Amino acid sequence: MDKRPRVHFIGIGGAGMSGLAEIFYRHGYMVQGSDIKQTKVTKRLEALGIKIVRGHTAENIAGSDYVVYSSCIKEDNPEIQEARRKNKRVLRRIEALNMLVEDKDVIAISGAHGKTTTSSLIAYLLMQAGFDPTILIGADVHFLNGNAHYGKGNLVVTEADESDGSFLLLDPLYAVSTNVDFEHMDYYVTMDRVIEAYRTFIDNTKDQGAAFVCGDDVILRSIIKDSKKKVVSYGISKDVDIRAENIKLLGLDGSSFDVFYRDTRIGNIKVSLIGMHNVINSLAAIGVAMELGIDFCFIREVIVGFKGAERRFNITHMDSDILVIDDYAHHPTEIKATLKAFENSGKRIVVIFQPHRYTRTRYLMEEFGKCFDLAHHVVITDIYSAFERPIEGVTGLGVCDSIKRHGHKDANFVPKDDIIKHLKRVIRPGDVIFVLGAGDIDELPKKIVEQFEKVKARE
């Protein structure tokens, strides 16, 4: 009989949970899990040999020694309830991660926006430089053919989930904070508590390490004023430690810029990532890499090969008639940044947006109303619940009304199943279609392309 500890993951197909389950499996644990539906992620885990069952029932945790859950899973979940009833060890995702990284140095990336791109770019640079880190990313990336890697080196690169405060359980060697925003207010309630959480995250940095902080973020600037840790600031502001100047946004070809370390120009660099926000994300990764002793000339040589993370400005279809871009943007700040990358393209911008979570939509209803100004035609569909219960009066139609109330002339509410039919009526040659959201809207780009190709085949 196999005596290895058995770990059960509730919601094993989630972005963070799937990677952690794979790392546990490769570390030698017996791993099993449950999820409400089968996806390409669960299929990938099953191909490794991990047993996954559909749905959540008390019987699913049978035989497990540990039960791991994420912030999406609530206390009334039958598997959590059964685990507590049987006095099993129940762990949040970060607590489970800590079991594996006690003897390793952690690079933890936090922030309301840009965590996945920044984390994956740091991981890419370290992999290219031969560090062989253990990696946990919140989306699939090209260089891993997935979202996790069990490395033999002493470093761990991981996103630090601030949504439920669990990122405060980490004591990283290097802590990266990309920005602070009005987000996850169902947990924090007030911005003061959000700010205090990021202050603690930065203060948790090990004394022999460093905190990398975006100096363009007003809140982060105020936090680091009295920090006793080594702080390395980055951004496009004149007084940061690592900054970009002479920035050239090259459209779909990415961007190029000069990198300065304090007052010294260390060289020009080109990245394949699109938009000003990704120039700033790149600076964080460059800073961490240089702190670890990676030569700038090497960084400049390999960074252009980074192709981004899944659903981060992914061009899923491009020809002379239509451009389809798939992006995870689900917060007003992210939506603005994504659309701004195409502000001067000369193309007609069509946006399809699926709001994510009732709580987020309720807190940010007015901000959603103001973030689509660069779009010519907006389609809002039903809210993706992410396991939340509906909130009376909080709907996709309400988001659409908010957009109209703030002056947009062409905002439309369309049920998800009717979006393709709607697009057939409104799409024109030369349009760019953005598909935005963190829910199951990721299934739509493929369907759009299929329909588009059928129309072309008939012509």
BAZAKE-977293 format. One record per residue (C-alpha): x, y, z. Coordinates in nm, 3 decimals, padded with zeros to 5 digits. Example, Ala and Ser with C-alpha at 12.3 -4.5 7.8 and 13.67 -1.06 7.14 Angstrom:
01.230, -00.450, 00.780
01.367, -00.106, 00.714
***
This chain:
00.000, 00.000, 00.000
00.132, 00.345, -00.097
00.228, 00.531, 00.222
00.287, 00.870, 00.059
00.072, 01.157, 00.194
-00.239, 01.214, -00.018
-00.350, 01.570, -00.097
-00.699, 01.656, -00.221
-00.747, 01.983, -00.413
-01.095, 02.135, -00.419
-01.138, 02.320, -00.749
-00.824, 02.161, -00.888
-00.880, 02.311, -01.234
-00.838, 02.669, -01.112
-00.549, 02.882, -01.234
-00.355, 02.872, -00.908
-00.471, 02.535, -00.782
-00.383, 02.340, -01.097
-00.021, 02.452, -01.088
00.011, 02.377, -00.718
-00.141, 02.031, -00.767
00.113, 01.957, -01.039
00.402, 02.071, -00.817
00.279, 01.848, -00.532
00.251, 01.557, -00.773
00.601, 01.607, -00.910
00.730, 01.649, -00.554
00.615, 01.294, -00.481
00.279, 01.336, -00.308
-00.031, 01.138, -00.398
-00.263, 01.395, -00.555
-00.634, 01.392, -00.629
-00.895, 01.661, -00.681
-01.242, 01.773, -00.777
-01.389, 02.037, -01.002
-01.731, 02.126, -01.137
-01.635, 02.070, -01.499
-01.373, 01.911, -01.718
-01.137, 02.152, -01.894
-00.813, 02.135, -02.086
-00.639, 02.199, -01.754
-00.805, 01.906, -01.575
-00.735, 01.686, -01.876
-00.368, 01.783, -01.856
-00.355, 01.692, -01.486
-00.533, 01.363, -01.550
-00.276, 01.282, -01.818
-00.010, 01.309, -01.548
-00.192, 01.047, -01.342
-00.393, 01.269, -01.107
-00.743, 01.141, -01.032
-01.010, 01.412, -01.071
-01.382, 01.377, -01.005
-01.661, 01.602, -01.131
-01.864, 01.797, -00.877
-01.817, 01.853, -00.504
-01.936, 01.589, -00.257
-01.820, 01.479, 00.087
-01.711, 01.141, -00.050
-01.452, 01.302, -00.278
-01.200, 01.360, 00.000
-01.185, 00.991, 00.098
-00.832, 00.874, 00.170
-00.679, 01.222, 00.179
-00.443, 01.348, 00.448
-00.461, 01.713, 00.344
-00.740, 01.912, 00.181
-00.642, 02.228, -00.009
-00.881, 02.502, -00.121
-00.860, 02.842, -00.287
-01.033, 03.173, -00.218
-01.306, 03.078, -00.467
-01.422, 02.791, -00.244
-01.657, 02.886, 00.038
-01.693, 02.732, 00.382
-02.026, 02.572, 00.293
-01.853, 02.353, 00.033
-01.936, 01.990, 00.128
-01.575, 01.879, 00.088
-01.444, 02.144, 00.329
-01.722, 02.062, 00.574
-01.642, 01.690, 00.559
-01.269, 01.757, 00.598
-01.329, 01.967, 00.909
-01.570, 01.710, 01.048
-01.304, 01.442, 01.011
-01.033, 01.671, 01.154
-00.824, 01.656, 00.839
-00.566, 01.925, 00.785
-00.739, 02.192, 00.573
-00.505, 02.437, 00.399
-00.542, 02.749, 00.194
-00.344, 02.749, -00.129
-00.058, 02.958, 00.012
-00.041, 02.744, 00.325
-00.002, 02.436, 00.105
00.266, 02.612, -00.099
00.457, 02.690, 00.219
00.478, 02.315, 00.288
00.691, 02.279, -00.024
00.910, 02.590, -00.009
01.030, 02.597, 00.351
01.393, 02.557, 00.243
01.373, 02.765, -00.075
01.392, 03.136, -00.154
01.063, 03.276, -00.277
01.008, 03.550, -00.533
00.646, 03.656, -00.473
00.459, 03.887, -00.707
00.155, 04.075, -00.577
-00.063, 04.350, -00.718
-00.413, 04.423, -00.838
-00.298, 04.406, -01.202
-00.005, 04.260, -01.394
00.084, 03.974, -01.157
00.069, 03.699, -01.417
00.268, 03.879, -01.685
00.531, 03.996, -01.436
00.559, 03.653, -01.271
00.588, 03.467, -01.597
00.846, 03.711, -01.735
01.060, 03.678, -01.420
01.029, 03.300, -01.443
01.123, 03.307, -01.812
01.438, 03.510, -01.750
01.547, 03.281, -01.464
01.482, 02.969, -01.672
01.684, 03.110, -01.960
01.967, 03.197, -01.722
01.981, 02.840, -01.587
01.839, 02.895, -01.236
01.576, 02.620, -01.289
01.328, 02.770, -01.040
01.005, 02.612, -00.923
00.730, 02.813, -01.093
00.362, 02.873, -01.019
00.184, 03.103, -01.265
-00.184, 03.201, -01.284
-00.210, 03.118, -01.655
-00.050, 02.890, -01.912
00.275, 03.020, -02.062
00.448, 02.907, -02.379
00.783, 02.815, -02.226
00.625, 02.573, -01.976
00.347, 02.427, -02.191
00.136, 02.482, -01.881
00.146, 02.699, -01.571
00.385, 02.516, -01.338
00.738, 02.379, -01.324
00.903, 02.178, -01.049
01.260, 02.302, -01.061
01.578, 02.170, -00.904
01.705, 02.517, -00.815
01.662, 02.700, -00.486
01.427, 02.972, -00.615
01.048, 02.971, -00.632
00.858, 03.219, -00.851
00.493, 03.251, -00.757
00.201, 03.487, -00.779
00.097, 03.606, -00.434
-00.281, 03.608, -00.409
-00.396, 03.922, -00.232
-00.768, 03.851, -00.281
-00.814, 03.684, 00.058
-00.509, 03.822, 00.240
-00.325, 03.490, 00.210
-00.024, 03.656, 00.047
00.067, 03.772, 00.397
00.156, 03.414, 00.486
00.466, 03.439, 00.265
00.806, 03.572, 00.374
00.971, 03.616, 00.033
01.333, 03.686, -00.043
01.209, 03.918, -00.316
00.863, 04.074, -00.297
00.727, 04.246, -00.607
00.430, 04.484, -00.583
00.295, 04.597, -00.919
00.016, 04.831, -00.802
-00.266, 04.880, -00.554
-00.628, 04.931, -00.658
-00.985, 04.927, -00.530
-01.023, 04.552, -00.561
-01.143, 04.253, -00.354
-01.350, 04.480, -00.134
-01.575, 04.189, -00.039
-01.278, 04.077, 00.172
-01.106, 04.403, 00.268
-01.413, 04.630, 00.302
-01.201, 04.950, 00.317
-00.903, 05.083, 00.122
-00.719, 05.138, 00.451
-00.717, 04.762, 00.503
-00.598, 04.705, 00.145
-00.309, 04.947, 00.198
-00.217, 04.791, 00.531
-00.207, 04.446, 00.370
00.041, 04.561, 00.105
00.247, 04.735, 00.371
00.270, 04.407, 00.563
00.352, 04.212, 00.246
00.647, 04.443, 00.179
00.755, 04.432, 00.544
00.753, 04.051, 00.530
01.043, 04.060, 00.281
01.349, 03.890, 00.427
01.618, 04.127, 00.549
01.874, 03.984, 00.308
01.636, 04.033, 00.015
01.459, 04.327, -00.147
01.113, 04.462, -00.221
01.053, 04.569, -00.581
00.782, 04.833, -00.596
00.626, 05.021, -00.885
00.717, 05.381, -00.814
00.447, 05.511, -01.048
00.178, 05.392, -00.806
00.088, 05.669, -00.562
-00.019, 05.430, -00.286
00.292, 05.216, -00.310
00.509, 05.529, -00.301
00.348, 05.629, 00.027
00.391, 05.279, 00.172
00.764, 05.255, 00.106
00.849, 05.596, 00.254
00.899, 05.450, 00.600
00.993, 05.095, 00.503
01.300, 04.952, 00.673
01.352, 04.697, 00.397
01.574, 04.733, 00.093
01.339, 04.880, -00.168
01.402, 04.895, -00.542
01.152, 05.113, -00.723
01.075, 05.085, -01.095
00.858, 05.261, -01.352
00.859, 05.563, -01.578
00.875, 05.830, -01.306
01.196, 06.035, -01.295
01.294, 05.944, -00.938
01.266, 05.563, -00.947
01.565, 05.330, -00.932
01.494, 05.143, -01.256
01.312, 05.340, -01.522
01.226, 05.339, -01.890
01.290, 05.637, -02.116
01.258, 05.698, -02.491
00.969, 05.452, -02.502
00.846, 05.348, -02.845
00.519, 05.158, -02.860
00.541, 04.947, -03.173
00.182, 04.828, -03.197
00.156, 04.453, -03.243
00.537, 04.431, -03.247
00.562, 04.523, -02.879
00.779, 04.809, -02.755
01.135, 04.929, -02.715
01.286, 05.158, -02.453
01.606, 05.267, -02.284
01.665, 05.124, -01.936
01.820, 05.348, -01.672
01.948, 05.233, -01.335
01.928, 05.545, -01.122
02.108, 05.802, -01.341
02.298, 05.560, -01.564
02.169, 05.438, -01.899
02.243, 05.066, -01.918
02.103, 04.999, -02.264
01.809, 04.975, -02.500
01.574, 04.678, -02.487
01.289, 04.540, -02.696
01.001, 04.332, -02.564
00.725, 04.161, -02.759
00.458, 04.264, -02.507
00.203, 04.524, -02.615
00.117, 04.843, -02.428
00.268, 05.086, -02.179
00.156, 04.875, -01.883
00.377, 04.593, -02.010
00.676, 04.822, -02.040
00.637, 04.876, -01.665
00.582, 04.504, -01.595
00.902, 04.433, -01.790
01.099, 04.672, -01.571
01.001, 04.474, -01.260
01.131, 04.153, -01.418
01.450, 04.323, -01.537
01.509, 04.456, -01.186
01.469, 04.116, -01.020
01.691, 03.949, -01.278
01.967, 04.205, -01.230
01.942, 04.173, -00.851
02.010, 03.801, -00.899
02.323, 03.882, -01.097
02.196, 03.823, -01.449
02.385, 04.045, -01.690
02.180, 04.310, -01.870
02.323, 04.209, -02.207
02.189, 03.858, -02.151
01.849, 03.995, -02.043
01.834, 04.210, -02.356
01.918, 03.911, -02.574
01.656, 03.670, -02.437
01.367, 03.888, -02.319
01.238, 03.948, -02.671
01.163, 03.576, -02.692
00.900, 03.598, -02.418
00.560, 03.565, -02.584
00.337, 03.645, -02.289
00.088, 03.445, -02.086
-00.236, 03.291, -02.204
-00.525, 03.538, -02.230
-00.295, 03.838, -02.183
-00.347, 04.030, -02.510
-00.346, 03.707, -02.708
-00.410, 03.758, -03.078
-00.623, 03.457, -03.163
-00.694, 03.557, -03.522
-00.548, 03.812, -03.759
-00.595, 03.878, -04.129
-00.679, 04.170, -04.352
-01.045, 04.165, -04.249
-01.054, 04.108, -03.875
-00.838, 04.095, -03.563
-00.952, 03.902, -03.254
-00.776, 03.969, -02.923
-00.843, 03.762, -02.611
-00.758, 03.918, -02.275
-00.820, 03.840, -01.908
-00.894, 04.205, -01.821
-01.181, 04.210, -01.570
-01.119, 04.525, -01.366
-01.178, 04.878, -01.502
-00.809, 04.967, -01.471
-00.711, 04.659, -01.673
-00.977, 04.725, -01.937
-00.854, 05.082, -01.986
-00.491, 04.968, -02.018
-00.579, 04.694, -02.267
-00.785, 04.922, -02.491
-00.529, 05.203, -02.471
-00.277, 04.980, -02.647
-00.496, 05.017, -02.959
-00.591, 05.382, -02.909
-00.404, 05.508, -03.216
-00.448, 05.202, -03.436
-00.707, 05.364, -03.662
-00.923, 05.054, -03.627
-01.282, 05.033, -03.512
-01.274, 04.869, -03.168
-01.549, 04.624, -03.071
-01.541, 04.503, -02.710
-01.718, 04.200, -02.564
-01.701, 04.201, -02.185
-01.817, 03.944, -01.933
-01.825, 04.090, -01.578
-01.664, 03.863, -01.319
-01.821, 03.812, -00.977
-02.126, 03.987, -00.838
-01.932, 04.148, -00.553
-01.672, 04.305, -00.782
-01.944, 04.428, -01.018
-02.140, 04.585, -00.733
-01.839, 04.771, -00.589
-01.713, 04.888, -00.929
-02.037, 04.952, -01.118
-01.964, 05.321, -01.173
-01.601, 05.256, -01.270
-01.713, 05.000, -01.528
-01.935, 05.271, -01.670
-01.631, 05.488, -01.744
-01.371, 05.241, -01.873
-01.496, 05.170, -02.228
-01.454, 05.518, -02.378
-01.197, 05.398, -02.634
-01.434, 05.132, -02.770
-01.663, 05.212, -03.062
-01.908, 04.927, -02.999
-01.950, 04.759, -02.658
-02.121, 04.429, -02.581
-02.186, 04.340, -02.217
-02.305, 03.993, -02.127
-02.420, 03.819, -01.809
-02.201, 03.814, -01.499
-01.980, 03.510, -01.444
-02.050, 03.416, -01.082
-01.722, 03.240, -00.987
-01.920, 03.047, -00.725
-02.079, 03.361, -00.580
-02.451, 03.388, -00.516
-02.637, 03.653, -00.719
-02.685, 03.995, -00.561
-03.019, 04.158, -00.622
-02.991, 04.446, -00.868
-02.635, 04.356, -00.978
-02.650, 04.238, -01.340
-02.476, 04.261, -01.674
-02.762, 04.479, -01.792
-02.682, 04.712, -01.502
-02.322, 04.741, -01.624
-02.449, 04.824, -01.972
-02.680, 05.093, -01.830
-02.388, 05.240, -01.635
-02.183, 05.267, -01.956
-02.470, 05.444, -02.130
-02.523, 05.670, -01.830
-02.162, 05.783, -01.860
-02.215, 05.888, -02.220
-02.128, 05.593, -02.443
-02.344, 05.594, -02.755
-02.317, 05.226, -02.854
-02.335, 04.993, -02.552
-02.544, 04.678, -02.581
-02.645, 04.403, -02.343
-02.642, 04.063, -02.516
-02.688, 03.720, -02.350
-02.378, 03.505, -02.396
-02.547, 03.255, -02.626
-02.655, 03.534, -02.862
-02.319, 03.712, -02.898
-02.216, 03.540, -03.221
-02.550, 03.626, -03.383
-02.509, 03.987, -03.267
-02.155, 04.009, -03.406
-02.267, 03.886, -03.746
-02.487, 04.194, -03.768
-02.237, 04.454, -03.649
-01.884, 04.347, -03.748
-01.722, 04.532, -04.037
-01.405, 04.450, -04.232
-01.102, 04.592, -04.052
-01.255, 04.572, -03.703
-01.059, 04.459, -03.399
-01.263, 04.250, -03.154
-01.156, 04.241, -02.790
-01.294, 03.954, -02.582
-01.245, 04.054, -02.217
-01.319, 03.887, -01.885
-01.196, 03.629, -01.634
-01.479, 03.377, -01.668
-01.584, 03.131, -01.936
-01.585, 03.404, -02.200
-01.248, 03.252, -02.297
-01.446, 03.001, -02.503
-01.575, 03.276, -02.732
-01.272, 03.374, -02.947
-01.251, 03.030, -03.104
-01.623, 03.040, -03.186
-01.590, 03.388, -03.338
-01.305, 03.275, -03.560
-01.493, 02.961, -03.666
-01.796, 03.165, -03.768
-01.579, 03.420, -03.944
-01.403, 03.148, -04.143
-01.737, 02.993, -04.243
-01.855, 03.326, -04.381
-01.530, 03.370, -04.578
-01.556, 03.017, -04.716
-01.903, 03.092, -04.856
-01.793, 03.414, -05.024
***
